[in-house]
């Protein structure tokens, strides 16, 4: 593929909803999507850690994006999903309200997030996708979870 073709190549994102808001993550970060399953709670874990699950013999921490973003707790329902992603080489399950679709878009439809005042922390958003579907905020997974949090998840005695 030549440089001109590469610049026109589409970029793919998995989109999902949290509290009615449309978010996306780069598809190459997604390992799989599974329907909500009961997770094993971990005593004394931070509120955003829902627990752990066994995924084909691997113990995966399951984190609630609602709690991480300060949104109200919501009981899982038939649309609740766990999106298994890789963050800094660590597999983590992210609980989302509802998975939407995979969007394939051109780089021309990606824009920087707007600048907000100091009261709004937009560091979790790496870019925005504009399209016929509206606007999707693309999450920066490394900005949502600090390196210290990731190291604790990776080294936790589970």
Backbone torsions as a table, in degrees:
resi	resn	phi	psi	omega
1	UNK	NA	126.5	-179.5
2	UNK	-75.3	170.6	-178.3
3	UNK	-61.8	-38.7	-179.8
4	UNK	-65.7	-42.7	178.8
5	UNK	-65.7	-38.7	-179.6
6	UNK	-63.3	-37.8	-178.5
7	UNK	-69.8	-23.7	178.4
8	UNK	-91.6	-10.2	-176.5
9	UNK	-60.0	143.4	-179.6
10	UNK	-71.9	157.3	175.5
11	UNK	-116.4	135.2	-174.2
12	UNK	-113.2	140.1	-179.5
13	UNK	-135.3	141.1	169.0
14	UNK	-87.2	128.7	179.3
15	UNK	-110.0	152.0	-177.8
16	UNK	-155.6	171.3	-179.7
17	UNK	-118.1	144.3	170.4
18	UNK	-135.2	120.0	177.7
19	UNK	51.1	39.7	176.8
20	UNK	81.0	-4.7	179.9
21	UNK	-95.6	144.0	-175.5
22	UNK	-93.7	121.3	179.7
23	UNK	-126.0	164.0	177.0
24	UNK	-143.5	157.7	171.5
25	UNK	-136.9	150.5	-178.9
26	UNK	-60.0	133.1	-173.9
27	UNK	-62.6	-30.5	-179.2
28	UNK	-67.9	-15.1	176.6
29	UNK	-82.1	-19.0	-174.4
30	UNK	-85.8	124.7	176.8
31	UNK	-90.0	-42.0	176.5
32	UNK	-170.1	167.9	178.7
33	UNK	-125.5	129.5	177.9
34	UNK	-128.7	152.4	175.3
35	UNK	-66.2	155.5	-179.2
36	UNK	-54.8	133.0	171.4
37	UNK	-129.0	155.0	177.9
38	UNK	-65.5	133.8	179.6
39	UNK	-108.0	158.4	177.8
40	UNK	-87.0	121.2	-178.4
41	UNK	-72.2	149.5	179.0
42	UNK	-112.0	119.9	-179.9
43	UNK	-59.6	142.0	175.5
44	UNK	64.2	16.4	178.1
45	UNK	-79.1	153.5	175.2
46	UNK	-57.8	156.0	-175.1
47	UNK	-58.5	-29.9	-177.7
48	UNK	-78.2	-9.3	176.3
49	UNK	-91.7	108.2	-179.3
50	UNK	-72.1	-27.1	-179.0
51	UNK	145.8	-150.2	178.6
52	UNK	-132.5	158.0	175.6
53	UNK	-134.3	156.8	176.1
54	UNK	-96.8	114.9	-179.6
55	UNK	-115.7	98.2	-178.7
56	UNK	49.5	48.6	176.5
57	UNK	88.0	-4.7	177.4
58	UNK	-107.3	132.8	176.8
59	UNK	-85.8	119.8	-175.6
60	UNK	-116.9	127.0	173.7
61	UNK	-67.3	142.6	180.0
62	UNK	-116.8	118.6	-175.4
63	UNK	-112.3	140.9	-178.1
64	UNK	-96.3	109.9	179.4
65	UNK	-63.9	-31.1	178.1
66	UNK	-58.1	-49.2	-178.7
67	UNK	-65.9	-39.9	-179.4
68	UNK	-63.1	-33.3	179.5
69	UNK	-91.3	4.8	178.8
70	UNK	74.9	21.9	177.6
71	UNK	-86.3	157.6	-179.4
72	UNK	-65.9	149.1	178.2
73	UNK	-62.2	145.4	176.8
74	UNK	-138.8	129.2	176.2
75	UNK	-63.2	137.0	176.6
76	UNK	-59.6	145.9	176.6
77	UNK	-131.9	-166.2	-176.1
78	UNK	-64.5	-20.7	-179.2
79	UNK	-95.9	-13.2	-179.4
80	UNK	-62.5	134.2	-179.6
81	UNK	-131.0	160.9	172.3
82	UNK	-115.4	118.8	178.4
83	UNK	-98.9	114.8	-179.9
84	UNK	-87.3	121.1	-177.1
85	UNK	-124.8	166.8	174.2
86	UNK	-111.4	121.7	177.0
87	UNK	-124.4	117.2	-178.2
88	UNK	51.5	39.6	178.1
89	UNK	79.6	4.0	-179.1
90	UNK	-107.4	130.8	175.7
91	UNK	-81.5	128.2	-177.8
92	UNK	-137.5	138.4	173.9
93	UNK	-93.0	129.1	178.4
94	UNK	-109.9	123.0	178.8
95	UNK	-81.8	125.5	178.2
96	UNK	-126.4	154.8	-178.9
97	UNK	-64.8	-43.5	-176.9
98	UNK	-163.0	129.0	173.6
99	UNK	-77.4	139.6	-178.7
100	UNK	-101.6	-82.0	-175.0
101	UNK	-158.8	173.2	171.3
102	UNK	-97.1	125.7	179.0
103	UNK	-103.2	129.1	173.2
104	UNK	-108.0	116.5	-175.6
105	UNK	-133.9	160.7	176.0
106	UNK	-84.3	155.0	-179.7
107	UNK	-60.0	-24.3	179.1
108	UNK	-65.1	-20.6	-179.6
109	UNK	-91.0	2.1	177.8
110	UNK	-98.6	128.5	179.8
111	UNK	-131.9	158.1	177.0
112	UNK	-67.6	148.0	177.1
113	UNK	-66.4	153.1	178.6
114	UNK	-66.5	154.5	175.9
115	UNK	-82.6	129.0	178.9
116	UNK	-108.3	168.7	176.7
117	UNK	-75.0	174.8	-174.3
118	UNK	-63.5	-18.5	-178.4
119	UNK	-78.0	-17.5	-178.5
120	UNK	-110.8	122.3	179.4
121	UNK	-93.6	104.5	-179.9
122	UNK	-103.2	16.2	-176.7
123	UNK	-65.3	-20.0	179.8
124	UNK	-75.5	-10.4	-177.5
125	UNK	-105.4	121.0	-178.8
126	UNK	-89.2	-33.9	180.0
127	UNK	-163.9	173.6	178.9
128	UNK	-123.3	145.9	175.3
129	UNK	-108.4	128.8	175.9
130	UNK	-108.8	134.7	178.5
131	UNK	-166.5	-173.5	178.5
132	UNK	-61.4	-23.7	-179.0
133	UNK	-81.9	-4.7	-177.3
134	UNK	109.5	-143.1	-179.1
135	UNK	-120.0	134.4	177.6
136	UNK	-119.0	130.1	176.0
137	UNK	-86.5	121.3	179.5
138	UNK	-89.1	125.1	-176.8
139	UNK	-82.6	142.7	172.4
140	UNK	-98.2	100.5	-173.8
141	UNK	-59.9	-37.1	179.4
142	UNK	-67.9	-24.9	178.0
143	UNK	-81.3	-26.2	-179.3
144	UNK	-74.0	-40.6	-178.0
145	UNK	-116.3	123.4	-178.9
146	UNK	-68.9	161.1	178.1
147	UNK	-60.1	-37.0	178.8
148	UNK	-62.8	-44.0	178.1
149	UNK	-61.7	-43.0	-179.5
150	UNK	-64.5	-40.4	178.9
151	UNK	-65.1	-38.8	177.8
152	UNK	-64.6	-39.7	178.5
153	UNK	-66.0	-40.0	-177.3
154	UNK	-70.5	-32.5	-176.4
155	UNK	-103.6	6.4	-177.3
156	UNK	-64.2	135.6	176.3
157	UNK	-78.2	94.3	-176.4
158	UNK	-97.4	NA	NA
